[in-house]
């Protein structure tokens, strides 16, 4: 019994540390593994097969991760349309992507909690409101577009957010490897219910796994949440995850095929037209200053291209800050059983004085910690 209690206490202590690190960035923390899995399907996707009025079959999308090929089978959410009173299939797309990012962003701001069920399984959840989700989105739009919108001006009303959460909960995603074996089956939200006038959102284990395994990087929440195009939101997520060596003069050079795969761009079979459209999308983003194109040919036909993406000065600044936050979480010291020693950054404080004072205290605590560890080592 005592052994079991020690395991449970260690589990709780470990989770508390992981969650505090995740929430130390106060940013939208994204996982490269999770982002690699296709999870959305456009309503006009040619791969959708409608088996009856409003009811669709699953859609399969191929993707690659760490050089290996996989297939994601996306089974739509099926529930009754409130207007027509008929059952209908709903695939997640831009709305659901933005709202999921809003939830993850809120989770990083100390709104997420952890509990355990009767079997000691970890449950990560948020207690929030539809209004708070609208506010999260609108604040990002205001910052990106210099507007003064109110939460009620959110592009998604309460009914739309409720429906999007239902779609995230009911859409099943199965990931299979090259041999056709199921690797993972998940939903993006485990459960949604009302409690004390709050909306309780339980996150499913694909998200909780990347939180607890530190498989995430701090990203720019405002630009992602303010995105009005599905391709743009996916390109922004890609740049935030891949543009790690942020400095003046640095570039990111993915292939056209790689981008097509990552953002599910299948509007045209002709590479020449696809290349033009993707370069146009990239040049429309404030994160990009210019794109150089190195085309690859088979005879006179374009087969692929390398896109040398030059970041804007503002994006370099943003990524330097985000890289610092990610690195800080990786280099954090455990000060005591339940406390972390997290290095303060200037962005955490309003004034220089507050930052300098916090940094002095951090150095003192770090010295005490390291000195204590050294003493233990020599006294063994």
N, C-alpha and C positions, 0 to 999 in steps of 0.2 A: 504493500500500500504506500509506504514511504517512498519507494522507488518511483511509483507512478506519479505521486505528487511532485517529486523533484523534476520529472520529465515535463509535466504540465507547466510548472513554474518556469522552467528553462524556455519552453515554447512561448509563454506569455512575454517573458523578458526579451527574447529574440525578436518577436513580432513588434514589441513596443519600440525597440531600437530601429528596426527596418522602417516602421511607419514614421518615426520622428525624422529619419534621414530623408524619406520621400517628401515629407512636408516642410523640410528645411529650405527647399528651393523657392517655394511659393510660386512655382511656374507650372506650365503644362508639361509633365514628365512623360515622354514617349518611349516605347520599346521598339527597337528595330525588328525584333522577332514578330511581335504582335502586328506591327505596321506592314510587314511583308505579306501577311495573309489577306487575300481579297475577301472583303466582307460586305461590299455593296454591289448592287446591280441597278443600272438605269432602267426606268420603265419602258424605254424604247430600245433596249438591248435586243439585237436580232437573235440572240441565243435563247430568249424566253419562249417556251412552248406553252400555249394556253390550251389546257385539256377540256375546259368548258368555260362558260360565261364567267369571266373574272377570276378563274382558278388556274394557277400556273404550276408547272413542274419545277423541280430544282434546276439550278443553273450551275454548271461546272466551269471553274476558271483555273488555269494552270499558273503556277508561280515557282520561283526558285528562291532558295535560302541556303547560304553557305555552299553554293555550287551544286546543290542537290535539287531535283525537280519534285514538285508536289502538285496535288490537285485539291482545290477547295470546292466542296459541293455546298451551295448556299440554298437551303430550303426556305421558301418564303413563309412569313407569318400569315396565318389564315384566321380571320375573325370577321364578325358581322359589321358591315358598313352601317353607320348610324343613320345615314340619309336614305339609302336604298333598302336597308334592312336585309340585305343579302350577304352571304359569306363571300369574302374577297381575299385574294392574295396580295400581300404587301411586301415588296423587297426594300431593304434599307438603302438609302442613297445619301445625298448631300445633307438633308435635314437631320437624319439620324447620326451622321458623322459629326456634324457640328455639336449636336446635343451630347453625344458621348464625350467629345473633347471637353465640353463645358463641365460635365460631371467629373472627369479626371482632373481638370483644372481646379474645381472646387475641392476635390479630395486632397489636393496638395496645399490647401490653405487651412489646415487643421479642422476641417469639417467632417472628415471621415473618422469612424470609430471601428473598433474590433470587439467582437464577442465570440464565444464558443457555444456550439450546440451541445446536446446531451452526449454526443460521441466525441466531443472535443475537437470537432472540425472548426477551422477558423472562418468567421463570417465578417467580411468588410462591408460596411454600410454607411450611407449618408442619411441624415434626417434633414430635409430641406423643404422648399415649397416650389411650385411652378413659377411663382413670382421671382424667386431667387435665381432660378435657371435663366429666366428672361433677363434679369439684371446682369448676370455674368456675361451673356452674349452682347447686350447693349453697351455695357462699359467698354468692351473690346472694340465694338463698332465706333463708339465715340472717340476713342484714342486713335484709331487708325484713320478715321475720316474727319476728325475735328468737328464732330457734331455734338449736340446736347440732347440726344434722345432720352426719353424716359423708358423704364421697363415695359410700360404698356405699348410702346412703339416697336417692340421686338418683332422681327419678321415672323415669329411663330406665336400664335395665341395659346391660351391654356389648353384648349381642346387639341391643338396640333402637337403640343409637347406631350400631352398624355398619350396621344396616338403613337408618337415616335418612340416613347418609352415602351409601349406595348409591342411595337415592331422589334425593338432591340431585344426584348425578353423572349418573344416567340420565334424569332428567326433562328433556325438551327444551322450550324456550320460544321461540316465534317472535313477533316484534313486527311488525305491519303498519300502514301508514298508512291514511288515508282512501281512497286509491286502490287499496288491496289489495296494494301493493308491500311486500316484506319489507324492513324497516329493520334488524332485528337478530335473530340466532338465537344462543341461548346455553344453556349449562348452568351451574348455580351452582358446581359443583365440577368441575374438569378431570380429576383422577385421584386415586385413593387406593391406597396400597400400603404394605407393611411393609418397613422397613429398619432393621437393628440394633435389633430389638425396639421400634421406634418406628412410629407410624402417620404416614405422610407424606401430607399433604393439599395438593394443588396447587389453587390458586384459579383459577377461569376468568376470562376477560378482562373481563367486565362489572364485577366487583369491583375487579380490578387497575386498570381504566381510571379508576374514580372515585378510587382512591387516588393514582394518578399525575397526575390532573388537578386535584387539590385540591377535588373536588366533594363535600365532606363537612362535617358538623358534629358536634362532640362532643355525645354524648347520655348519658342515665343508664342504664348497663349493668345495674345491680342490679334496677331496677324492671322492665325489659324481660325479663331472663332469668328472673325469678321469676314472670312472668305465667302464670296457669293457664288462661286463656281466649284463644281466637284473636282475638275482637273486642277484648279488652282490650289485648293485645300490639300490635295494629295502631293502636288509639287512642293508646296511649302513644308509639309511634313518630311518629305524626302530630303530637302535642302537642310532642314534643321538637324536631321539625323546624320547626314553624310558630310556636311561641311564642317569638319572637326578642326582642321588646321587653319583657324581664322587669323589671318593677317593680311596686310596690304600686299597685293600682288599675287596672292594665292588664288587658285582656280579649282573647280571641280569638273571633271571630264567624263561623265557617263556616256554610254552609247545611246543612240536613238532607240534601239531595241530594248535596252534596259529600262528606259523611261516609259516606253509603250507598255511594258510588262508591269511596272510599278504603279502606274496610274490608270491602267485598264483602258488605254486609248485605242479604240478600234472603229473610228469613224470612217476611215477610208483604207482600202487595201493597197493603194499606191503610195510607196514610201516617199516620193517627192512631195506629194500634197500633205502627208502626215508630218514630214519634217518641217514644212512651212508653218503649219498650224501650231506645232509644239514650240518652235522658235518664237512665234508671235506671242504665245502664252507666257513664255519665260521673260520676254522683253517687256511684257505688261506688268510684271511684278516689281514692287519697290525693293525687293531683296537683290535684284539683278541689275548690274550696270550695263553689261553687254554680253552677247553670246557669239563665240567664234565657231564656225561649222567646218569640219573636215569630212568631206563626203567620201564614201566607199562605193565603188562601181563594179558592176559585172557588165563589161562592154560599155554601153551608154546608159545603162539602167542603174539607178541608185539602189543599193542593197542595204546600206546602213550608213551611219555617220557618227562621228565623235563630236559632242557638244562641249566646248570649253566655256563653262559658265563663270563669268567674272562677277563677284559679289559687289553690291553697293557699299559705300563707306558705312552707312547706318546699319546694314546687316552684319558687317564685320564687327562693329561695336557690340551689337546684340549677341552675336555668337561668342565673342570673347567673354562677355559676362556670363552667358549660359554655360560655357565650358568651365569657367571658374566654379560655378555652383555645382556642376557635376563632379568635378575633381575634388571639391571640398567634401562632398558626401563620401567619396571613396577614401579620403584621408582622415576621416573623423576618428577621434580617440574615444574610447569608453572610459568615462571619468569615474563612475561608480556603478552599482548594480543596475540602476534604472536611468542613469543620466549620461548624456553624450557631451563631449567637449567639441563643439563645432566652431571652427574659425569664423569670426565675423568678417563680413565684406562691407565695403562702403555703401553698396546698394541697399543694405539692410537698415540704414539709418538716415534720418532727416538731416542731421548736422554733422560737421566734421568732428566736433568735440565729442559727441556721443560715440562716434565710431572709434576715435582714438582711445577713449576711455575703455571701451569694450575690448579693444585689441590688446591693451596693456593687461587687463584682467585675464584675457585668454592666454597670453604668454606666461603669466604667473602660474595659472592653473596647469598649463602644459608642462612647465618646468617642474612643478610639484609632482605631477603624474609620472614623468619620465625619471625623475630622481627617485621616486618611490619604487618604480619598477627595477631600477638599477640596484637599489639596496636589497630588494628581494632576491635578485639574481645572485649577488655576492654572499648573501646570508644563507643560501641553500646548502 
